[in-house]
Amino acid sequence: MKRIKNIFLTIILAVIAVSCVTKVAYKEPDLQLPEEFRFTATADTASIANLEWKQFFSDPILQNLIEKGITHNYDLQIALKQVASSQEKLKQAKYLQYPDVGFGVSAQISKPSKNSMNGQSLNLFLGKDYVEDYNAAFNLSWEADIWGKIKNQQEVSRMQYLQTYEATKAIQTQVVAAIAQGYYNLLMLDKQMDIAKSNLELSSNTLSITQKMWESGDTTSLGVQQATAQKQSTELLITQLEQNIAIQENALSILVGENPNTINRTIEMSDTSLPQSISAGLPAAMVSRRPDVRQQELFLLESNSMVGIAQANMYPALKITATGGVNSFKIDNWFQIPASLFGSVLGGLTQPIFQKRQLKTDLAVAKLQREKNVLAFRQSVLNAVGEVSDALVSNESLKVQEQKATEQVQTLKDGIKSAQMLYKGGMANYLEVITAQGNSLQAELNLASVKRQRLSSIVDLYRALGGGWK
């Protein structure tokens, strides 16, 4: 007995030793990150992505829209349901190490041939030509996790749960950014509408002056026609802007999970404020902050565990089964204790030998999938660094563009005043006045567009750095 016990302990120790050797360790890929983002003046550990979205967006109306979006946006709600589903699977995975236990009850009546040995034996010993069998038993089955297969399966479930969690954060960053950009686009359209209405008033005045001059014989009917066309162009622009405003309001309403409706707003684009200090931080910090990059790394961790499972499937499996309950060939003494009690225990070690190369193929495929996920992880990091760099260069360039566009607007406004004075004094024709008004209108519309683009570039930078999910 002692010798058997020593042999058993030796086998267990050997199995544990081998299992430690066959465990697949995770090695983080070399991402070759730059020390700092392109277009940054100095490397700074601070980052605007560390700000919660309520701190980053100070406009109360925009905050209310984002709050609605986070609560009611259907894409986010679907993602949260996926998280809940993965969480249930994770809870179930924690019980993989426990045995399977079942309970079954069966009743059977068999009538063998009278000419068979069983039939003659029944008549001889029991005095009847049939036999009854009543069984009620618990069944237990358990596989020892000697190669870490079950542990790796649990790790896969945990990685899948974390993937859905990171996916939800990624969707939230997109929803927050989309709402902010839609809101700023709406403010830009409002500004362009004000510009167009102001220009319409100016065009109406020009048309009135031209008509009076035509009536007095100081100009031709062509001047009246050109002034009328200028006014009609502005009226057409106002109609187009009304359409765009309504469409943008509808898009924002849907983003926040509501039916298309008017979006109340009380401020102008010039009153909007975002953090003045735009710091991107370090690329290494961005990798750990961006949900989509973290999700891609979790795919890699999952595939690493899948390699461990495929490898463990090639080694022997130790399974223990046990059955116990009550059994009788008569129903009246079926539950007679202890006479009807029975039990059995079976332990077996199974080593796969020939599986049509299936196990080897599974391992090779799992390793290739891991290599694919390494490449996908590196690509996601590269894309993220590129998005941040694009947002940084856009922000810096749009600062200059906004300054130049502001100067251009002021120059053209001065040009309108000069053209009107010269026109009234007969030193300029109607075409010069109309051209000056048209150029000024286009410049003001362009300035509003540049301001909106700059706001969007800051929002893009915030999202690209991983901000918006806190």
Phi, psi and omega in degrees: 000316180296323180294318179297319180297318180295320178296317180299317179294322179298318179296317180299315180296321179294319179297317180297318180297316180293320181298325177294323181290324186274000179294132182272115180274147179266129177242120182293131181296152175283112186273345179053051181284144174288159179290332179209161179286150175293147180072019172256137182291313180222151177284124183227134181286338179288151181211141177294341179292343178286345179282139171292155185298332178291333176278325183287317179256108186268348180291119182300323180294316178294320177301318180295320178296316180294320178300317177297317181298316180295327183276321191243351180300129188289326176299319179292320180296320177297318179298320179294324176294324177294323176298316180297322178296315179294327179294322177295320178294325178294319177299319180293325181295334179294341181261005181296333182281350180271157181287157172274129181234131178224164180226132181224146177234132181218150176224133186220138174237126181237135178237100181284168177296140179294335180271357179274164179297321179295318180297317180291324179294323178298313180296326183286316187264326184252344180072025176212163187259017177217164180228140179252151177215121180241129186222134173222117188210152170268138179241131182235136177222132184214135177248127180287132182274065185280341181249007178079016181295314181294320178299320178292324176297321176296322179294322177299315179297321180293319179295322179294323176295314180295329177297315179294326178294314178293325178297322177296318178296321180295319178295321180296318178299322179291319180295315179300314180294319181295320178295315180298315181292322177296321179294315179293326177294324177294319177296324177296317179296322175300316180297317179295326176295316177300318180297315182295318179294321177296319179291328178296320177297319179295319179294324178295319177297318179297317179297319180297316179296318182295320179296319179295320179292324178293320179295329180271359177085013181271354178208173182263170178293336178298322178298319177297317180297319180293320179293322178295317179298322178298317179295319180296323178298319179292321177297320177297318178299319179297319178297318179296320179294322176300319178296313181296323178296315180297317180295319179293322176298319178298316181297318179294320179300317180293322179301324181268010174079027180238163175292151180308129184201175177289140176259114180288135178210140186241356182243164176259168182298328180291342181270353181290149180219136175233164180309131182286327179272105182261092179250135184267341183078201183255148179303322181298323179290325179298321181300319182280349184259328186285123184297321183291326177290318177299321179296319180294325176293326178292326173300320179295316179297322178296315181294330177295320177291326178295327174297318178298321179294314180297324179289320181293330180295344181273352183257166182299147178248127179261114181239139178237129177236147180216144179224138178201144180173214179237141182216140180202155176262006174230135183288334184285340176241025183300314183258030177281115184256134007262006187298325184271357181291144174211164179194154177207146178229134181225129175241135182217146178245118185245125179247117176295135181245303181227112180236034180057036179067014184296315183293319179294321178295316179301319180293316180296318179294319179298320179292320178294322178295322177297318179295322177297319181290331174298314180295319180295323178295314178298321180294320179296322177294316180298317178297319181296316178298321178295319179297318179296315180298319178298316180296322180294314182291325178296317182296315180294319180292320182290335173301312180293317180299320180296319179297314181294320180294324178296317179295321180295318179300315181296319179298315182289328175295318176297325179294325177297314180300318180294317182295321180294318179295316180293324181294316179295328180273002178078014181260358177218150179268172184297330181296322180293323178293313181296318178297318179296319179294318179296317179296320180294318179300312181296323180292320179293319177297320179294322179297317177298321180294320179295319178298319178295320179297322180293317176300318179295324180294325178291320176296318178300319179296317178301314180290317183297331179278354179100016180270156176114350181260349180281000000 
